[in-house]
Amino acid sequence: MSRPTFLTLPDGARIAYELLGSEWIGHSNPIIFIGGVGSTRGDWQRLAQPLSLRRPVVIYDHRGVGDSSYSTAAKDDEITIELMARDLLFLLQFLKFSDLVLCGFSMGGTVTQQLLLLPYLASDPVALPFRVTHVFLTGTFHVMWEEKGYGIRIDRTPITKPLTDEQKKARARPNLEKSFDPEWISNPANQSRFDWWLDRQLVGRPLHTIIKQSRAVSRMKLSGYGQIPKSTSFLVIHGEKDAIVPFSSGTNLLQIIPQASFIQTGPQPGQVPTLAFGHHWWEYFDIEVWVKVFETFLSSRENQRNGKL
């Protein structure tokens, strides 16, 4: 991706972000992508770039990963889901969008939900100065799951000397492979793409931040869903081959968010060929399949509210 713009938060941390497709501001609602544990903004490249040919797209790094910083040189910020949601709120306030779309992935899906719930917190609630028209909750959850075998596994082996790039890749490989599925991994057509992802693990993903983010997920408490405006439309995207977040976590979101719908399978624009995809869902199928999922959902819901469907 390109060099980022930096925004200094009230506590001194700096958030790195990019605004793609700025020429569409005022014509199409912007999409903000919110990444998962250890994610950096460039991970969205495959989807963000084609979408930015149609509308504004914002990608950013959570504090402490990528090009974003902590608030202190000691990097001792206590990372919570609420803190990450408030960081995102500050960024969106700065960008001054009046209507926008959120797409939260994995941990980013919980940050997305927390952002929507900030006005209803028992302590220090804050109103959202913008309207969230649509939300994509992808590979995510609202409570921690109990199924064994899921989640990332953090290698806490003490590092006594600097690692070579190959050693770093060896440590990153198990979780990265889990982000896809065995069939995808074994397909020679995906080898260059997997190598791209493996190379991306070398920079901007400090272990201490990943540990803090993982701890934040395990301690999150979300409530107040009944107060989310019914005018906000939700689409849940979750693959049956997701080995990091159980498929049931995605379907359970439909129970707590009545206006949510689940991604449909089929040959029509806005549908996907199958639900047999892994955690990194946007790496499956031709990218135009996903572009049409986004654009079809956004346009159809807008038409429903305008009485055109």
C-alpha positions as CSV (number, residue, x, y, z in Angstrom):
1,M,0.0,0.0,0.0
2,S,1.0,3.7,0.1
3,R,2.7,5.7,2.8
4,P,0.2,6.4,5.5
5,T,-1.2,9.6,7.0
6,F,-0.8,9.9,10.8
7,L,-3.3,11.0,13.3
8,T,-2.3,11.7,16.9
9,L,-4.8,10.5,19.5
10,P,-5.6,12.4,22.8
11,D,-3.2,10.2,24.8
12,G,-0.3,10.7,22.4
13,A,-0.6,7.4,20.4
14,R,-0.4,7.8,16.6
15,I,-2.7,6.0,14.2
16,A,-1.5,5.3,10.7
17,Y,-4.3,5.3,8.0
18,E,-4.9,5.5,4.3
19,L,-7.8,7.0,2.5
20,L,-8.3,5.3,-0.9
21,G,-10.7,6.5,-3.6
22,S,-11.0,10.0,-2.1
23,E,-12.4,11.2,-5.4
24,W,-15.7,9.4,-4.5
25,I,-16.2,11.3,-1.2
26,G,-19.7,12.8,-1.4
27,H,-20.8,10.3,-4.0
28,S,-20.6,7.0,-2.2
29,N,-20.5,6.1,1.5
30,P,-16.9,5.2,2.6
31,I,-16.1,1.7,3.8
32,I,-13.8,1.4,6.9
33,F,-11.9,-1.9,7.2
34,I,-11.1,-3.0,10.8
35,G,-8.5,-5.7,11.1
36,G,-8.0,-8.6,13.5
37,V,-5.3,-9.7,15.9
38,G,-2.0,-8.7,14.5
39,S,-3.5,-7.4,11.3
40,T,-2.0,-4.4,9.4
41,R,-3.8,-2.2,6.9
42,G,-2.0,-3.6,3.9
43,D,-3.6,-7.0,4.5
44,W,-6.7,-5.6,2.9
45,Q,-5.0,-4.8,-0.4
46,R,-6.7,-7.4,-2.5
47,L,-10.2,-6.1,-1.6
48,A,-9.6,-2.5,-0.7
49,Q,-8.1,-1.5,-4.1
50,P,-10.9,-2.7,-6.3
51,L,-13.6,-1.3,-4.0
52,S,-11.8,2.1,-4.0
53,L,-12.6,2.3,-7.7
54,R,-16.2,2.8,-6.7
55,R,-16.2,4.5,-3.3
56,P,-13.9,5.8,-0.5
57,V,-12.1,3.1,1.5
58,V,-10.2,3.6,4.8
59,I,-7.6,1.1,6.0
60,Y,-5.7,1.7,9.2
61,D,-3.4,0.1,11.8
62,H,-4.6,-0.5,15.4
63,R,-2.3,1.1,17.9
64,G,0.9,-0.8,18.4
65,V,0.9,-2.6,15.0
66,G,2.0,-1.6,11.5
67,D,3.0,2.0,11.5
68,S,0.8,3.0,14.4
69,S,2.4,3.6,17.8
70,Y,1.7,3.3,21.5
71,S,1.1,6.4,23.6
72,T,4.4,6.0,25.5
73,A,8.0,4.9,24.6
74,A,7.6,2.0,27.1
75,K,4.7,0.7,24.9
76,D,2.8,-0.1,28.1
77,D,-0.7,0.9,27.0
78,E,-3.4,-1.5,28.3
79,I,-5.1,-2.7,25.1
80,T,-8.8,-3.3,25.4
81,I,-11.6,-3.7,22.8
82,E,-13.1,-0.5,24.1
83,L,-9.8,1.4,23.7
84,M,-9.5,0.2,20.1
85,A,-13.1,1.2,19.4
86,R,-12.4,4.7,20.9
87,D,-9.3,5.0,18.7
88,L,-11.4,4.2,15.7
89,L,-14.1,6.7,16.8
90,F,-11.4,9.5,17.0
91,L,-10.2,8.6,13.5
92,L,-13.7,8.7,12.1
93,Q,-14.5,12.0,13.9
94,F,-11.4,13.5,12.3
95,L,-12.4,12.3,8.8
96,K,-15.8,13.9,9.3
97,F,-17.9,11.4,7.4
98,S,-21.6,11.8,7.9
99,D,-22.6,8.3,6.7
100,L,-20.3,5.3,6.5
101,V,-20.0,1.5,6.3
102,L,-18.0,-0.7,8.7
103,C,-16.3,-4.0,7.9
104,G,-14.9,-5.7,10.9
105,F,-12.8,-8.9,10.6
106,S,-12.2,-11.3,13.5
107,M,-11.1,-9.2,16.5
108,G,-12.0,-6.2,14.3
109,G,-15.5,-7.4,14.3
110,T,-15.7,-7.1,18.1
111,V,-14.1,-3.6,17.8
112,T,-16.8,-2.8,15.3
113,Q,-19.6,-4.0,17.6
114,Q,-18.0,-2.1,20.5
115,L,-18.0,1.1,18.4
116,L,-21.7,0.7,17.8
117,L,-22.3,0.1,21.5
118,L,-20.3,3.1,22.8
119,P,-23.4,5.3,23.1
120,Y,-24.9,2.7,25.5
121,L,-22.1,2.1,27.9
122,A,-22.9,2.3,31.6
123,S,-19.6,4.2,32.1
124,D,-18.4,7.1,29.9
125,P,-20.8,6.6,27.0
126,V,-20.2,8.7,23.9
127,A,-22.6,9.5,21.0
128,L,-21.5,8.6,17.5
129,P,-21.3,11.8,15.3
130,F,-22.1,9.9,12.2
131,R,-24.6,7.4,10.9
132,V,-23.5,3.8,10.3
133,T,-25.6,2.6,7.4
134,H,-24.2,-0.9,6.9
135,V,-22.0,-3.3,8.8
136,F,-20.1,-6.3,7.6
137,L,-19.2,-8.7,10.4
138,T,-16.7,-11.2,9.1
139,G,-15.1,-14.2,10.6
140,T,-16.0,-12.8,14.0
141,F,-18.0,-13.4,17.2
142,H,-19.7,-11.6,20.1
143,V,-18.7,-13.8,23.0
144,M,-15.7,-16.1,23.4
145,W,-16.3,-19.6,22.1
146,E,-15.8,-22.8,24.0
147,E,-15.0,-25.2,21.1
148,K,-11.5,-26.6,21.4
149,G,-9.0,-26.4,18.6
150,Y,-9.9,-22.9,17.5
151,G,-8.1,-19.6,17.8
152,I,-4.5,-18.6,17.1
153,R,-1.6,-20.2,19.0
154,I,1.0,-17.7,20.3
155,D,4.6,-19.1,20.3
156,R,6.0,-17.8,23.6
157,T,9.4,-19.5,23.2
158,P,11.9,-17.1,24.6
159,I,14.0,-15.3,21.9
160,T,17.6,-15.1,23.0
161,K,19.0,-13.6,19.8
162,P,17.7,-11.9,16.7
163,L,15.8,-14.2,14.4
164,T,16.5,-14.5,10.7
165,D,13.7,-13.9,8.3
166,E,13.3,-17.6,7.7
167,Q,13.1,-18.3,11.5
168,K,10.4,-15.6,11.8
169,K,8.5,-17.1,8.9
170,A,8.7,-20.6,10.6
171,R,7.1,-19.1,13.8
172,A,4.4,-17.4,11.8
173,R,3.5,-20.2,9.4
174,P,1.3,-22.4,11.7
175,N,-1.2,-19.5,12.4
176,L,-1.1,-18.3,8.8
177,E,-1.9,-21.8,7.5
178,K,-4.8,-21.9,9.9
179,S,-6.1,-18.8,8.4
180,F,-6.9,-20.7,5.2
181,D,-7.7,-24.4,4.9
182,P,-5.7,-27.5,3.8
183,E,-7.2,-27.6,0.3
184,W,-6.4,-23.9,-0.3
185,I,-2.9,-24.3,1.0
186,S,-2.2,-27.4,-1.1
187,N,-3.4,-25.7,-4.3
188,P,-0.4,-24.7,-6.4
189,A,-2.4,-21.8,-7.8
190,N,-2.4,-20.2,-4.3
191,Q,1.4,-20.6,-3.6
192,S,2.4,-17.1,-4.6
193,R,-0.4,-15.6,-2.6
194,F,0.5,-17.6,0.5
195,D,4.2,-16.5,0.1
196,W,2.9,-12.9,-0.1
197,W,1.2,-13.4,3.2
198,L,4.2,-15.1,4.7
199,D,6.5,-12.2,3.7
200,R,4.0,-9.8,5.3
201,Q,4.4,-11.5,8.7
202,L,8.0,-10.1,9.0
203,V,7.1,-6.5,9.6
204,G,4.8,-4.5,11.9
205,R,3.4,-7.4,14.0
206,P,5.2,-7.2,17.4
207,L,4.6,-10.2,19.6
208,H,3.9,-8.1,22.7
209,T,1.0,-6.3,20.9
210,I,-0.4,-9.6,19.6
211,I,-0.5,-10.9,23.2
212,K,-2.2,-7.7,24.4
213,Q,-4.8,-7.9,21.6
214,S,-5.5,-11.5,22.3
215,R,-5.9,-10.8,26.0
216,A,-8.3,-7.9,25.1
217,V,-10.5,-10.3,23.1
218,S,-10.6,-12.8,26.0
219,R,-11.7,-10.0,28.4
220,M,-14.3,-8.2,26.3
221,K,-17.8,-7.7,27.5
222,L,-20.4,-6.5,24.9
223,S,-24.0,-5.6,25.7
224,G,-26.8,-3.2,24.6
225,Y,-27.4,-4.7,21.2
226,G,-31.1,-4.0,21.4
227,Q,-30.4,-0.3,21.3
228,I,-28.5,-0.4,17.9
229,P,-30.7,1.5,15.4
230,K,-32.8,-0.9,13.4
231,S,-31.9,1.2,10.3
232,T,-28.4,-0.2,10.4
233,S,-28.1,-3.2,8.1
234,F,-25.8,-6.1,8.9
235,L,-24.3,-8.8,6.7
236,V,-22.5,-11.7,8.4
237,I,-19.7,-13.4,6.3
238,H,-18.3,-16.6,7.8
239,G,-16.8,-19.6,6.2
240,E,-17.5,-23.2,7.1
241,K,-13.8,-24.0,6.9
242,D,-12.8,-21.2,9.4
243,A,-10.3,-22.9,11.8
244,I,-9.7,-19.7,13.9
245,V,-13.3,-18.6,14.7
246,P,-16.0,-21.4,14.7
247,F,-18.7,-21.2,12.0
248,S,-21.3,-21.3,14.8
249,S,-19.9,-17.9,16.1
250,G,-21.0,-16.3,12.8
251,T,-24.5,-17.9,12.8
252,N,-24.9,-16.9,16.5
253,L,-24.7,-13.3,15.5
254,L,-28.0,-13.6,13.8
255,Q,-29.6,-14.3,17.2
256,I,-28.4,-11.1,18.9
257,I,-28.7,-8.8,15.9
258,P,-32.3,-9.3,14.5
259,Q,-31.7,-7.2,11.4
260,A,-28.6,-9.2,10.4
261,S,-28.6,-11.5,7.4
262,F,-26.1,-14.2,6.4
263,I,-24.1,-14.3,3.2
264,Q,-26.0,-16.4,0.6
265,T,-24.6,-19.0,-1.8
266,G,-25.5,-19.1,-5.5
267,P,-24.6,-17.7,-8.9
268,Q,-26.2,-14.3,-8.6
269,P,-24.3,-11.0,-7.9
270,G,-24.0,-10.6,-4.2
271,Q,-23.8,-14.3,-3.5
272,V,-20.7,-16.6,-3.1
273,P,-20.2,-19.9,-4.8
274,T,-19.9,-21.8,-1.6
275,L,-19.4,-21.4,2.2
276,A,-16.4,-23.6,2.0
277,F,-13.8,-20.9,2.8
278,G,-11.5,-20.2,5.6
279,H,-10.8,-17.3,8.0
280,H,-9.2,-15.0,5.4
281,W,-12.4,-15.1,3.4
282,W,-11.4,-12.4,0.9
283,E,-8.6,-14.6,-0.4
284,Y,-11.2,-17.1,-1.8
285,F,-12.9,-16.8,-5.2
286,D,-12.3,-14.2,-7.9
287,I,-12.1,-10.8,-6.1
288,E,-15.0,-9.5,-8.2
289,V,-17.2,-12.0,-6.3
290,W,-16.5,-10.1,-3.1
291,V,-16.8,-6.7,-4.7
292,K,-20.3,-7.6,-5.9
293,V,-21.2,-8.9,-2.4
294,F,-20.3,-5.5,-1.0
295,E,-21.9,-3.4,-3.7
296,T,-25.0,-5.6,-4.0
297,F,-25.7,-5.5,-0.3
298,L,-25.1,-1.8,0.0
299,S,-27.3,-0.9,-3.0
300,S,-30.1,-3.3,-2.2
301,R,-30.4,-2.1,1.4
302,E,-30.3,1.5,0.3
303,N,-33.1,0.8,-2.2
304,Q,-35.1,-1.0,0.5
305,R,-35.0,2.1,2.7
306,N,-35.9,4.3,-0.2
307,G,-38.9,2.1,-1.1
308,K,-37.4,0.9,-4.4
309,L,-37.6,-2.8,-3.6
